[in-house]
Amino acid sequence: KAIHWFKEHNVDFTFHNTKAEAISKEKIQSWCTQVGWEKLLNKKGTTFRKLHPAVQMNATTEAAAIEIMNERQSTIKRPIIEKNNKIITVGFDEKKYEIAYL
């Protein structure tokens, strides 16, 4: 949805494919500082739900969440939209895109 929205509104963007190139632990930490680990860790996603129950139950602190997201990057909620290294939104939010880019 996000890619389609940016193309439809002629907004230049860079797509980062986490399957091909991992996100650094430092970047994940920066995102946590900006929006909180609770918003970034996708506990409803398939990857998180397939984790061992002990790992899931340990996801109660920022440090633990960062380790999980760093080791299993599919647990990071997407898309994360940044502008000038600042998060605009986590997840698809057309209204926030309009405010930031139109």
Number of C-alpha atoms within 10 A of each C-alpha: 10 16 13 9 14 16 11 9 11 11 11 9 12 8 9 12 9 11 9 7 8 13 15 11 14 11 12 20 19 15 21 19 11 12 15 13 23 15 14 21 23 19 16 10 13 11 14 21 13 10 14 9 10 8 14 16 10 11 18 12 10 16 13 16 25 23 15 21 23 20 12 14 20 18 22 25 18 15 16 16 20 15 11 6 10 12 14 19 18 17 15 16 14 14 8 13 16 12 9 12 13 9
